Amino acid sequence: MNMGRKLLTTVLTIICFTLVASIISMNESYSFDFYIIAYLVYATPLITLIGLPLSLLLDYLLSRIQFVHHVLYLITRILGYACAGVLGMYIYYLLMGAGEEILNFKESIVLTLFGVLAAIIFVLIDMGLERLLKVRKRKK
């Protein structure tokens, strides 16, 4: 497992997620700059302290499974990360003391979808960096 790649993936995910989420959230009341700062402040610890460990755990679990087809591996990896995004947001809710509000689907769905978005961005960046490093390694 390449920890340097995972740390770079984390930094790039924070940047990309902040930009994408800010574009999605932007409205007439608050400017793009406000959302950039807000998502940067709230997403950085979540992605670093919850997302990165879940990513390491998921990659470890996936490395223990022998996949027949590479496409099946990619689909499983993406879906696994999406589930980790949901799990990560619920861990966050519990840490923030959400209590029974965690069961209120209407209240938690938006932030949960942002967790899934961050996880999908994470896995796509990670797969891209992994592929880039393999190509670079072959050229040497």
trRosetta pair geometry for C-beta under 8 A, 3 or more apart (Angstrom, degrees):
i j d omega theta_ij theta_ji phi_ij phi_ji
1 6 7.3 14 167 -32 98 131
1 56 6.9 72 -177 -140 153 86
1 59 6.4 113 -117 117 116 133
1 60 7.4 -31 -66 -75 142 79
1 63 7.9 -99 -69 -41 98 156
2 5 3.9 47 109 13 118 116
2 6 6.6 158 97 -15 65 84
2 130 7.9 161 38 -106 134 80
2 133 7.3 13 -68 129 179 174
3 6 5.4 -53 -148 37 38 114
3 7 6.3 38 154 -20 68 103
4 7 5.8 -54 -148 36 31 109
4 8 6.4 30 153 -15 64 106
5 8 5.7 -56 -148 40 31 110
5 9 6.1 37 151 -23 65 107
5 126 7.1 93 146 -143 103 75
5 129 5.3 159 -158 129 101 129
5 130 6.7 83 178 -78 150 67
5 133 6.5 -63 -94 -33 131 153
6 9 5.4 -50 -145 36 31 116
6 10 6.4 39 151 -25 62 101
6 52 6.4 103 160 -148 110 95
6 55 6.5 160 -145 109 112 131
6 56 6.7 39 -142 -75 159 90
6 126 7.2 20 -108 -119 60 113
7 10 5.5 -46 -150 29 34 116
7 11 6.7 32 153 -16 63 101
7 52 7.8 35 -93 -130 53 135
8 11 5.8 -53 -150 36 34 109
8 12 6.2 28 155 -12 67 109
8 129 6.4 152 96 -131 121 157
9 12 5.9 -59 -143 44 29 107
9 13 6.0 33 156 -24 65 110
9 55 7.7 -169 103 171 137 164
9 122 6.3 78 157 -160 108 72
9 125 5.1 146 -143 110 82 109
9 126 4.5 32 -128 -83 149 79
9 129 5.9 -126 -75 19 95 149
10 13 5.7 -56 -145 35 26 113
10 14 6.5 30 155 -22 62 103
10 47 6.0 150 -156 138 84 106
10 48 5.9 82 -177 -98 133 68
10 51 7.1 146 -121 95 92 114
10 52 5.3 -1 -92 -82 131 114
10 122 7.6 17 -97 -129 49 104
11 14 5.8 -52 -152 30 30 112
11 15 6.7 26 152 -14 63 106
12 15 5.7 -56 -150 38 34 111
12 16 6.1 26 157 -12 69 110
12 125 5.0 175 102 -163 125 148
12 129 7.9 160 27 -52 154 129
13 16 5.9 -58 -138 44 30 104
13 17 5.6 27 164 -17 67 113
13 47 5.7 -176 106 -164 119 144
13 51 7.3 -144 114 134 153 153
13 118 6.5 81 170 -168 112 78
13 121 5.3 131 -138 114 85 104
13 122 4.5 21 -111 -92 147 73
13 125 5.6 -147 -68 32 82 150
14 17 6.1 -55 -137 41 21 108
14 18 6.2 25 160 -22 59 111
14 40 7.2 73 169 -132 101 68
14 43 5.9 153 -138 117 77 110
14 44 5.4 49 -139 -100 134 70
14 47 5.4 -166 -79 61 85 153
14 48 7.7 10 -69 -46 128 91
15 18 6.0 -59 -150 34 24 111
15 19 6.6 19 156 -14 61 108
16 19 5.9 -58 -151 38 31 109
16 20 6.1 22 158 -13 68 110
16 121 5.2 -174 104 -172 124 133
16 125 6.8 -178 14 -63 151 133
17 20 5.9 -59 -140 43 30 106
17 21 5.7 23 165 -13 68 114
17 39 7.0 -151 123 164 85 124
17 43 5.6 -173 106 -172 127 153
17 47 7.0 168 31 -70 155 143
17 117 6.8 128 -132 120 95 97
17 118 4.7 32 -119 -110 145 83
17 121 5.3 178 -70 62 87 159
18 21 6.2 -57 -135 43 22 105
18 22 6.1 24 161 -21 60 113
18 36 6.0 66 163 -146 109 62
18 39 4.5 158 -130 106 72 117
18 40 5.0 37 -121 -71 142 74
18 43 6.0 -157 -74 48 83 148
19 22 5.9 -61 -147 36 23 111
19 23 6.5 23 156 -18 62 106
19 36 7.5 20 -91 -112 51 92
20 23 5.9 -56 -152 34 30 110
20 24 6.4 28 153 -17 65 108
20 117 6.8 -153 112 166 133 127
20 121 7.0 -164 20 -81 150 143
21 24 5.6 -54 -146 38 34 113
21 25 5.9 20 159 -10 68 114
21 35 7.0 -153 116 167 80 113
21 39 4.8 148 88 -119 129 152
21 43 7.3 161 28 -62 156 144
21 114 6.1 57 -116 -139 123 110
21 117 7.0 136 -76 104 94 144
22 25 5.9 -62 -137 46 28 102
22 26 6.1 50 159 -51 64 96
22 32 5.7 79 158 -159 115 72
22 35 3.8 145 -131 112 82 115
22 36 5.0 19 -99 -69 156 61
22 39 5.7 -122 -58 12 87 140
23 26 5.9 -32 -145 0 26 119
23 32 7.4 18 -86 -127 52 106
25 30 7.9 -22 136 78 99 120
25 35 4.9 162 83 -129 121 142
25 39 7.7 165 22 -53 146 122
26 30 7.4 -126 -137 91 50 79
26 31 7.3 -3 -141 -178 96 30
26 32 5.1 -5 -107 -86 128 73
26 35 5.9 -110 -76 7 69 151
27 30 6.3 49 56 41 82 74
30 34 4.2 -100 -179 74 105 149
30 35 6.3 115 122 -44 119 88
31 34 5.1 111 57 0 69 99
31 35 7.6 -140 101 3 43 87
32 35 6.0 -62 -155 41 35 106
32 36 6.3 42 149 -27 69 104
33 36 5.5 -49 -147 29 33 115
33 37 6.6 26 158 -13 64 104
34 37 6.2 -62 -157 38 29 105
34 38 6.1 24 152 -17 66 113
35 38 5.4 -53 -136 41 36 112
35 39 5.8 27 166 -12 71 108
36 39 6.5 -61 -143 42 20 100
36 40 6.1 21 157 -20 60 114
37 40 5.7 -59 -144 38 26 113
37 41 6.2 25 159 -19 64 108
38 41 6.0 -59 -150 36 26 108
38 42 6.3 1 162 2 64 113
39 42 6.1 -65 -136 51 31 96
39 43 5.0 17 172 -12 72 123
40 43 6.4 -50 -113 43 18 100
40 44 6.0 28 176 -33 56 111
41 44 6.8 -54 -148 19 13 110
42 45 7.5 -70 -167 39 31 93
42 46 6.6 18 153 -10 66 121
43 46 5.6 -69 -148 46 37 111
43 47 5.6 27 164 -16 78 112
43 118 6.7 -170 -149 -107 112 139
44 47 6.4 -59 -139 39 21 102
44 48 6.0 10 165 -9 60 118
45 48 5.8 -64 -137 48 29 106
45 49 5.3 -3 177 6 71 120
46 49 6.8 -62 -120 49 16 88
46 50 5.4 -31 -168 32 58 118
46 51 6.5 63 135 -20 67 104
46 88 6.9 101 178 160 96 115
46 92 5.9 2 -122 -92 111 136
46 115 7.9 -104 162 -110 135 89
46 118 7.5 26 111 135 117 172
47 50 7.3 -51 -95 57 11 79
47 51 4.1 -26 -149 29 50 142
47 52 6.9 73 150 -31 60 85
47 118 6.0 -127 -91 178 105 131
47 122 7.2 -179 -149 -81 107 125
48 51 7.0 23 -18 47 15 96
48 52 5.6 1 -156 -5 35 127
49 52 7.3 21 -50 35 8 103
49 53 7.3 -6 172 -1 36 114
50 53 6.7 -71 -155 42 22 102
50 54 6.2 16 158 -13 63 116
50 88 4.5 123 141 -149 122 99
50 91 5.6 165 -136 85 129 134
50 92 6.4 -68 -43 -59 167 92
51 54 5.8 -64 -146 41 27 109
51 55 6.1 31 156 -24 66 108
51 84 7.5 101 -134 138 62 113
51 85 7.9 21 -112 -100 97 65
51 88 5.8 35 -78 -128 66 157
51 118 6.5 -92 -97 134 144 118
51 119 6.8 -155 -132 -92 106 73
51 122 6.0 -157 177 -84 126 160
52 55 5.6 -53 -146 33 29 115
52 56 6.6 29 156 -18 63 103
53 56 5.7 -52 -147 35 34 111
53 57 6.3 34 154 -17 66 106
54 57 5.6 -54 -146 39 33 112
54 58 6.0 32 156 -19 67 108
54 84 4.3 145 153 -166 130 119
54 87 6.7 157 -128 87 142 118
54 88 5.7 -97 -12 -72 159 107
55 58 5.8 -55 -142 39 28 109
55 59 6.2 26 159 -16 64 108
55 81 7.3 27 -107 -116 81 98
55 84 7.0 125 -70 145 54 162
55 122 6.3 -114 -87 153 133 134
55 123 7.8 -169 -124 -79 106 75
55 126 7.2 -177 -162 -73 132 159
56 59 5.9 -55 -145 38 27 109
56 60 6.4 31 154 -21 62 106
57 60 5.7 -56 -151 34 29 113
57 61 6.4 26 154 -16 65 106
58 61 5.7 -54 -147 38 32 110
58 62 6.2 28 156 -15 66 108
58 77 7.8 113 148 -143 115 67
58 80 5.1 145 -160 145 124 122
58 81 6.6 133 133 -79 167 64
58 84 5.6 -66 -54 -63 143 144
59 62 5.7 -55 -141 41 31 109
59 63 6.2 36 156 -25 64 106
60 63 5.8 -55 -149 31 28 112
60 64 7.0 29 152 -22 60 105
61 64 5.9 -58 -159 28 34 113
61 65 7.3 24 149 -16 64 105
61 80 7.8 -169 82 -156 121 146
62 65 5.9 -59 -154 33 41 108
62 73 7.3 103 -177 -157 115 87
62 76 6.8 151 -123 117 112 114
62 77 6.0 51 -126 -94 161 86
62 80 6.7 -156 -65 33 120 172
65 76 7.8 -91 88 135 150 160
67 70 7.1 108 112 -94 125 30
67 72 5.2 -175 -164 88 114 106
67 73 4.0 166 69 -67 172 96
67 76 7.1 -154 -97 23 133 142
68 72 6.5 36 56 35 76 146
69 72 4.3 93 69 2 94 105
69 73 7.1 -157 99 -6 53 83
70 73 5.4 -51 -154 34 40 116
70 74 6.4 40 150 -20 69 102
71 74 5.7 -52 -148 35 34 111
71 75 6.3 32 154 -16 66 105
72 75 5.8 -53 -145 39 31 110
72 76 6.1 31 155 -18 64 109
73 76 5.8 -59 -146 40 27 110
73 77 6.1 29 155 -22 64 109
74 77 5.6 -54 -145 35 29 112
74 78 6.3 25 158 -16 65 106
74 127 7.5 64 -131 -124 96 148
75 78 6.0 -56 -146 38 29 107
75 79 6.2 21 159 -10 65 111
76 79 6.0 -59 -141 45 27 106
76 80 5.9 33 156 -25 64 111
77 80 5.6 -55 -144 36 26 115
77 81 6.5 25 157 -17 62 105
77 123 6.2 159 143 -161 96 131
77 127 7.5 117 119 -74 144 120
78 81 5.9 -55 -151 36 29 109
78 82 6.5 33 150 -21 63 104
78 120 6.9 41 -160 -126 89 82
78 123 5.7 163 -109 114 59 151
79 82 5.4 -49 -147 33 36 114
79 83 6.5 35 153 -16 66 102
80 83 5.8 -54 -151 38 32 110
80 84 6.3 34 148 -20 64 105
81 84 5.2 -50 -145 36 37 115
81 85 6.5 46 150 -26 64 97
81 119 4.4 171 159 163 86 102
81 120 6.4 137 111 -84 119 43
81 122 6.4 -161 -165 76 131 104
81 123 4.0 -123 -28 -47 173 136
82 85 5.5 -46 -156 26 34 116
82 86 7.0 33 147 -15 62 99
82 116 5.1 29 -152 -148 77 98
82 119 5.8 157 -96 97 31 130
82 120 6.1 29 -84 -67 84 93
83 86 5.6 -49 -154 35 39 111
83 87 6.2 37 149 -16 68 107
84 87 5.4 -53 -142 43 35 113
84 88 5.9 43 155 -26 66 106
84 119 5.4 158 80 -134 90 139
85 88 5.6 -50 -143 34 27 115
85 89 6.6 26 157 -17 60 103
85 112 7.7 109 131 -177 88 61
85 115 4.1 149 172 137 82 80
85 116 4.0 137 104 -95 143 39
85 117 7.3 143 -161 27 151 35
85 118 6.1 152 -128 64 112 81
85 119 3.0 -118 -61 -5 109 136
85 120 7.1 -27 -42 -22 152 71
86 89 6.1 -58 -154 34 30 107
86 90 6.6 23 153 -13 64 107
86 112 5.7 31 -125 -166 73 104
86 115 6.2 134 -82 99 28 127
86 116 6.1 22 -53 -70 75 95
87 90 5.8 -60 -150 40 32 108
87 91 6.3 37 151 -22 66 103
88 91 5.6 -50 -148 33 32 113
88 92 6.5 35 151 -19 63 103
88 115 5.3 180 77 -162 100 122
88 118 8.0 -98 87 81 146 123
88 119 6.9 162 19 -67 137 117
89 92 5.3 -50 -151 35 36 116
89 93 6.4 42 148 -23 66 100
89 108 7.4 135 138 -177 121 100
89 111 5.7 155 -157 130 128 91
89 112 4.7 178 89 -109 159 59
89 114 7.5 119 -95 71 133 80
89 115 3.5 -108 -48 -43 116 158
90 93 5.3 -42 -144 31 39 115
90 94 6.5 40 154 -18 64 101
90 102 6.5 82 -141 -160 85 122
90 108 8.0 48 -91 -176 75 141
90 112 7.6 31 -50 -107 79 104
91 94 5.8 -55 -152 37 31 111
91 95 6.3 30 151 -18 65 108
92 95 5.7 -56 -145 38 31 111
92 96 6.2 21 158 -12 66 111
92 111 8.0 -123 88 154 133 127
92 115 7.6 -161 17 -92 134 130
93 96 5.9 -66 -147 44 27 105
93 98 3.9 -29 179 3 90 148
93 101 7.6 -143 -169 91 116 91
93 102 4.7 122 138 -105 141 104
93 108 6.6 -3 -90 -124 148 124
93 111 7.9 129 -69 100 102 139
94 97 7.7 45 179 -69 31 23
94 98 6.5 -65 -74 32 31 98
94 102 6.9 21 -67 -81 70 151
98 101 4.6 -111 178 69 86 102
98 102 4.5 103 109 -57 126 87
98 108 7.8 67 -171 -89 154 118
99 102 6.8 -175 86 -5 26 96
100 103 5.7 -40 -175 23 63 112
100 104 7.7 71 134 -26 70 94
101 104 5.2 -40 -161 17 55 119
101 107 5.9 -69 -180 97 94 155
101 108 7.4 138 142 -53 77 106
102 108 6.3 59 -151 -72 45 152
104 107 4.1 35 106 20 116 117
104 108 6.2 127 81 -9 68 97
105 108 6.4 -76 -140 49 26 94
105 109 5.8 41 168 -50 69 106
106 109 6.4 -35 -132 4 22 115
108 111 6.0 -69 -160 51 55 102
108 112 5.4 56 147 -29 84 114
109 112 5.5 -61 -143 40 29 114
109 113 6.2 31 159 -21 66 104
110 113 5.9 -55 -152 33 29 109
110 114 6.7 29 149 -16 62 103
111 114 5.4 -49 -150 35 39 114
111 115 6.6 46 148 -23 65 100
112 115 5.4 -48 -154 31 36 116
112 116 6.6 37 148 -17 65 100
113 116 5.5 -47 -147 35 38 112
113 117 6.3 44 149 -22 65 102
114 117 5.4 -47 -146 34 35 116
114 118 6.4 37 153 -19 65 102
115 118 5.8 -52 -148 35 31 110
115 119 6.4 30 153 -18 64 107
116 119 5.6 -56 -147 38 33 112
116 120 6.2 32 155 -19 67 105
117 120 5.9 -55 -146 36 29 108
117 121 6.3 29 155 -17 64 106
118 121 5.8 -55 -147 38 30 111
118 122 6.2 37 151 -25 64 106
119 122 5.4 -50 -148 32 32 118
119 123 6.5 25 157 -15 65 104
120 123 6.0 -54 -145 38 31 104
120 124 6.3 29 157 -16 64 109
121 124 6.0 -60 -146 40 28 109
121 125 6.2 25 158 -15 65 109
122 125 6.1 -63 -150 39 24 106
122 126 6.1 23 155 -19 63 113
123 126 5.4 -54 -142 39 32 115
123 127 6.2 32 158 -19 66 104
124 127 5.9 -51 -143 36 29 108
124 128 6.4 31 154 -19 62 107
125 128 5.6 -57 -149 38 31 113
125 129 6.3 27 156 -15 67 107
126 129 5.9 -55 -145 39 29 107
126 130 6.1 33 154 -23 64 108
127 130 5.5 -52 -144 36 31 116
127 131 6.3 31 156 -18 64 106
128 131 5.9 -56 -149 37 29 109
128 132 6.2 29 153 -20 64 109
129 132 5.4 -54 -142 38 32 114
129 133 6.2 32 158 -19 66 105
130 133 6.0 -57 -149 36 26 108
130 134 6.6 27 152 -19 62 106
131 134 5.7 -55 -150 34 32 112
131 135 6.5 30 154 -16 66 105
132 135 5.9 -55 -148 37 30 109
132 136 6.2 29 154 -17 64 111
133 136 5.5 -55 -143 41 31 113
133 137 6.1 36 155 -25 65 106
134 137 5.6 -53 -145 34 29 113
134 138 6.5 31 154 -21 63 104
135 138 5.8 -54 -151 33 31 111
135 139 6.7 32 153 -21 63 104
136 139 5.9 -54 -153 30 33 112
136 140 7.1 29 152 -18 63 102
137 140 6.1 -57 -158 31 35 108
